Amino acid sequence: MAYVITDECIACGSCESECPVEAISEGEDKYVIDAKLCTDCGTCVDQCPVEAIVAGDGK
């Protein structure tokens, strides 16, 4: 199951450059992860300074 970025995202962009498959892009208010591209590697989770990236559907 792909990772998701919650509303806690501060749009700093630190996760985008670390994604090895370029699944993260800047959205309107926060960054978003394309579930079809995400390989569940978790690299983005370690980069997020506010812990806004979670596994699954965010619940």
DSSP file (Angstrom, degrees, kcal/mol; ACC not computed):
  #  RESIDUE AA STRUCTURE BP1 BP2  ACC     N-H-->O    O-->H-N    N-H-->O    O-->H-N    TCO  KAPPA ALPHA  PHI   PSI    X-CA   Y-CA   Z-CA
    1    1 A M              0   0    0      0, 0.0    55,-0.4     0, 0.0    38,-0.0   0.000 360.0 360.0 360.0 132.8    0.0    0.0    0.0
    2    2 A A        -     0   0    0     53,-0.1    54,-0.9     1,-0.1     2,-0.1  -0.208 360.0-108.2 -68.5 156.1    1.4    3.4   -1.0
    3    3 A Y  E     -A   55   0A   0     52,-0.2     2,-0.3    31,-0.1    52,-0.2  -0.475  32.5-154.8 -77.6 156.2    2.3    6.1    1.4
    4    4 A V  E     -A   54   0A   0     50,-3.0    50,-2.5    -2,-0.1     2,-0.6  -0.942  13.1-128.3-131.1 155.3    0.2    9.2    1.7
    5    5 A I  E     -A   53   0A   0     -2,-0.3    48,-0.2    48,-0.2    28,-0.1  -0.917  28.3-145.8-105.6 124.0    0.9   12.8    2.7
    6    6 A T    >   -     0   0    0     46,-3.5     3,-1.7    -2,-0.6    25,-0.1  -0.170  32.3 -94.3 -82.0 176.4   -1.5   14.1    5.4
    7    7 A D  T 3  S+     0   0    0      1,-0.3    -1,-0.1    23,-0.1    45,-0.1   0.550 115.0  80.2 -68.4  -7.5   -2.8   17.7    5.8
    8    8 A E  T 3   +     0   0    0     44,-0.2    -1,-0.3    43,-0.1    44,-0.1   0.590  65.9 122.8 -73.9  -9.7    0.1   18.2    8.3
    9    9 A C    <   -     0   0    0     -3,-1.7    -4,-0.0    43,-0.2    39,-0.0  -0.270  48.9-163.4 -55.9 132.8    2.3   18.8    5.3
   10   10 A I        -     0   0    0     20,-0.0    -1,-0.1     0, 0.0    20,-0.1   0.243  38.3-119.8-102.5  10.5    4.1   22.1    5.4
   11   11 A A        +     0   0    0      1,-0.1    -2,-0.1    20,-0.1    19,-0.1   0.853  64.1 144.8  55.5  41.5    5.0   22.0    1.6
   12   12 A C        -     0   0    0      1,-0.0    -1,-0.1    19,-0.0    18,-0.0   0.746  53.0-136.5 -80.3 -23.5    8.7   22.2    2.3
   13   13 A G     >  +     0   0    0     12,-0.1     4,-1.1     1,-0.0     3,-0.2   0.471  64.3 127.5  85.1   1.8    9.6   19.8   -0.6
   14   14 A S  T  4 S+     0   0    0      1,-0.2     4,-0.4     2,-0.2    34,-0.1   0.804  73.6  50.1 -64.5 -27.3   12.1   17.8    1.3
   15   15 A C  T >> S+     0   0    0      1,-0.2     4,-0.9     2,-0.1     3,-0.8   0.855  99.0  65.3 -77.1 -36.0   10.4   14.5    0.3
   16   16 A E  G >4 S+     0   0    0      1,-0.3     3,-0.8    -3,-0.2     8,-0.3   0.902 101.5  46.5 -57.8 -47.2   10.1   15.2   -3.4
   17   17 A S  G 3< S+     0   0    0     -4,-1.1    -1,-0.3     1,-0.2    -2,-0.1   0.699 110.5  55.0 -71.9 -17.6   13.8   15.2   -4.2
   18   18 A E  G <4 S+     0   0    0     -3,-0.8    -1,-0.2    -4,-0.4    -2,-0.2   0.611  77.9 106.6 -90.4 -13.2   14.4   12.0   -2.2
   19   19 A C    X<  -     0   0    0     -4,-0.9     3,-1.0    -3,-0.8     5,-0.1  -0.549  57.3-156.9 -72.3 118.9   11.8    9.8   -3.9
   20   20 A P  T 3  S+     0   0    0      0, 0.0    -1,-0.2     0, 0.0    -3,-0.0   0.672  92.4  41.1 -71.5 -16.1   13.7    7.3   -6.1
   21   21 A V  T 3  S-     0   0    0     -3,-0.0    -2,-0.1     0, 0.0    -3,-0.0   0.249 107.6-119.4-114.8  12.0   10.7    6.8   -8.5
   22   22 A E    <   +     0   0    0     -3,-1.0    16,-0.1    -6,-0.2    -6,-0.1   0.868  64.9 142.8  53.7  43.2    9.5   10.4   -8.7
   23   23 A A        +     0   0    0     14,-0.1    11,-3.0    -7,-0.1     2,-0.4   0.550  48.0  81.0 -86.8  -9.2    6.1    9.6   -7.2
   24   24 A I  E     +B   33   0B   0     -8,-0.3     2,-0.3     9,-0.2     9,-0.2  -0.837  54.2 164.5-105.6 133.8    5.9   12.8   -5.2
   25   25 A S  E     -B   32   0B   0      7,-2.4     7,-3.0    -2,-0.4     2,-0.4  -0.950  42.8 -91.3-141.6 162.3    4.9   16.1   -6.7
   26   26 A E  E     -B   31   0B   0     -2,-0.3     5,-0.2     5,-0.2     2,-0.1  -0.607  43.8-168.5 -77.8 126.1    3.7   19.5   -5.5
   27   27 A G        -     0   0    0      3,-1.7     4,-0.1    -2,-0.4    -1,-0.1  -0.196  40.6 -82.3 -97.5-165.2    0.0   19.8   -5.1
   28   28 A E  S    S+     0   0    0      1,-0.1     3,-0.1    -2,-0.1    -2,-0.0   0.942 121.3   1.3 -67.5 -49.0   -2.2   22.8   -4.6
   29   29 A D  S    S+     0   0    0      1,-0.2     2,-0.3     2,-0.0    -1,-0.1   0.570 136.9   7.3-115.0 -15.9   -1.8   23.0   -0.8
   30   30 A K  S    S-     0   0    0    -20,-0.1    -3,-1.7   -19,-0.1    -1,-0.2  -0.935  86.0 -80.4-155.3 171.3    0.6   20.2    0.0
   31   31 A Y  E     -B   26   0B   0     -2,-0.3     2,-0.3    -5,-0.2    -5,-0.2  -0.509  44.4-154.3 -78.6 153.7    2.8   17.6   -1.7
   32   32 A V  E     -B   25   0B   0     -7,-3.0    -7,-2.4    -2,-0.2     2,-0.5  -0.931   8.9-137.8-131.3 153.4    1.1   14.4   -3.0
   33   33 A I  E     -B   24   0B   0     -2,-0.3     2,-0.8    -9,-0.2    -9,-0.2  -0.950  17.8-132.9-113.3 127.4    2.2   10.9   -3.7
   34   34 A D    >>  -     0   0    0    -11,-3.0     4,-2.0    -2,-0.5     3,-1.3  -0.703  14.2-155.9 -78.2 110.1    1.1    9.1   -6.8
   35   35 A A  T 34 S+     0   0    0     -2,-0.8    -1,-0.2     1,-0.3   -33,-0.1   0.774  90.2  60.1 -61.0 -27.6    0.0    5.7   -5.5
   36   36 A K  T 34 S+     0   0    0      1,-0.2    -1,-0.3   -13,-0.1    -2,-0.0   0.777 113.8  36.0 -72.1 -25.9    0.5    4.0   -8.9
   37   37 A L  T <4 S+     0   0    0     -3,-1.3    -2,-0.2   -14,-0.1    -1,-0.2   0.727  90.9 106.3 -97.2 -26.5    4.2    5.0   -8.8
   38   38 A C     <  -     0   0    0     -4,-2.0   -36,-0.1   -15,-0.2    -5,-0.0  -0.310  46.3-169.6 -61.5 131.4    5.0    4.6   -5.1
   39   39 A T        -     0   0    0     -2,-0.0    -1,-0.1   -38,-0.0    -4,-0.0   0.248  41.2-116.5-105.5  11.1    7.0    1.5   -4.3
   40   40 A D        +     0   0    0      1,-0.1    -2,-0.1   -37,-0.1    15,-0.0   0.790  67.8 141.8  61.7  31.5    6.6    1.7   -0.5
   41   41 A C        -     0   0    0      1,-0.1    -1,-0.1   -38,-0.0    -3,-0.0   0.794  52.6-140.8 -75.1 -26.5   10.3    2.2    0.1
   42   42 A G     >  +     0   0    0      3,-0.0     4,-1.2     1,-0.0     3,-0.4   0.497  61.1 128.5  82.7   3.4    9.7    4.7    2.9
   43   43 A T  H  > S+     0   0    0      1,-0.2     4,-0.8     2,-0.2     3,-0.3   0.890  71.8  54.2 -58.5 -40.0   12.5    7.1    2.0
   44   44 A C  H >> S+     0   0    0      1,-0.2     4,-1.2     2,-0.2     3,-0.6   0.840  98.9  62.5 -64.5 -34.0   10.1   10.0    2.0
   45   45 A V  H >4 S+     0   0    0     -3,-0.4     3,-0.6     1,-0.3    -1,-0.2   0.910 102.7  49.5 -59.4 -43.5    9.0    9.2    5.6
   46   46 A D  H 3< S+     0   0    0     -4,-1.2    -1,-0.3    -3,-0.3    -2,-0.2   0.731 109.8  52.8 -68.3 -22.6   12.5    9.8    6.9
   47   47 A Q  H << S+     0   0    0     -4,-0.8    -1,-0.2    -3,-0.6    -2,-0.2   0.686  82.4 101.1 -87.2 -19.8   12.8   13.1    5.1
   48   48 A C    X<  -     0   0    0     -4,-1.2     3,-0.8    -3,-0.6     5,-0.1  -0.544  54.8-162.0 -76.2 118.4    9.6   14.7    6.4
   49   49 A P  T 3  S+     0   0    0      0, 0.0    -1,-0.2     0, 0.0    -4,-0.0   0.655  91.0  40.8 -74.2 -14.2   10.3   17.2    9.3
   50   50 A V  T 3  S-     0   0    0      0, 0.0    -2,-0.1     0, 0.0   -42,-0.0   0.236 107.5-117.7-117.6  13.2    6.7   17.2   10.5
   51   51 A E    <   +     0   0    0     -3,-0.8   -43,-0.1    -6,-0.2   -42,-0.1   0.876  64.1 145.2  53.9  43.9    6.0   13.4   10.2
   52   52 A A        +     0   0    0    -44,-0.1   -46,-3.5    -7,-0.1     2,-0.5   0.383  43.3  86.4 -91.9   3.4    3.2   14.1    7.6
   53   53 A I  E     +A    5   0A   0    -48,-0.2     2,-0.3    -8,-0.2   -48,-0.2  -0.923  55.6 169.4-110.6 123.6    3.8   11.0    5.5
   54   54 A V  E     -A    4   0A   0    -50,-2.5   -50,-3.0    -2,-0.5     2,-0.1  -0.882  35.0 -99.5-130.6 159.2    2.1    7.8    6.7
   55   55 A A  E >  S-A    3   0A   0     -2,-0.3     3,-1.0   -52,-0.2   -52,-0.2  -0.444  81.4  -8.9 -75.0 149.7    1.5    4.3    5.3
   56   56 A G  T 3  S-     0   0    0    -54,-0.9    -2,-0.1   -55,-0.4     0, 0.0  -0.353 124.1 -15.3  74.2-139.3   -1.8    3.4    3.6
   57   57 A D  T 3  S-     0   0    0     -2,-0.1    -1,-0.2   -54,-0.0    -2,-0.1   0.313  93.0-102.9 -91.7   9.0   -4.8    5.6    3.6
   58   58 A G    <         0   0    0     -3,-1.0    -2,-0.1   -54,-0.1    -3,-0.1   0.500 360.0 360.0  87.5   3.6   -3.7    7.9    6.4
   59   59 A K              0   0    0     -4,-0.1    -3,-0.1    -5,-0.0    -1,-0.0   0.431 360.0 360.0 -97.3 360.0   -5.8    6.4    9.1
